[in-house]
Amino acid sequence: MMAKRFVTAAVTVLAGLSGGCNPPQAINPAHAQLASPPRTISVYQLAGRLGLQVVRNGRTFALLRGPANTVTIYPEPGPTVYVNGRRVSFAGPVRATDSTIFLSASAVDMIRRSLRPKPPPAVAPVAPTPPPRHVVVIDAGHGGRDPGAIATTGMFEKDVVLPIAQKVRQMLAADNVRVVMTRGDDRFIELNDRAAIANRARADLFVSIHANADIG
């Protein structure tokens, strides 16, 4: 009894090593111990070699199924095998018993050639790359000790352009633009320092806002 079990286990391992369109499936030990007639295999061994699962098995027909393939075996009238609905011709007998169906071992390769390749694993969708966020430097002209142009009303250019620059900043920020101000209050900044601010920010655009004076 011990020797018989050892031989059966060896047959199971060899069945698992045989290649196919789908990875070999593990065979239930109880099914593997079914005594096969000479040069035949059971539908369970066939399923294991082809990477399929036995869905139905009886005297009238057996149904094997996998991710991309369906194999139906009819022992009578006349041995017939269908792979994905198409009849496959093969040599050798098909024998049905009360417990399972057996077919010629030579049928394995013939059936395998008719199988469809296993579908590739689904690829997870890739999130779209967000558009780059642009950087704009807004330079309110003059400031501090530099009033800029002076209107006849006494209004300074530096006081006119600052609120304009702040309004432009709000509008651009609402469109997801990163805004850098050279000045946010009444202060004097050298021209070279204004350019340096833009360079440090890696600005895509530098906007300098000025206003002309009406001197009458």
Secondary structure by P-SEA (a helix, b strand, c coil): caaaaaaaaaaaaaaaacccccccccccccccccccccccccaaaaaaaaccccccccccbbbbbcccbbbbbbccccbbbbcccbbbbbbbbbbbccccccccccaaaaaaaacccccccccccccccccbbbbbbbbcccccccccccccccccaaaaaaaaaaaaaaaaaaacccccccccccccccaaaaaaaaaaacccbbbbbbbbbccc
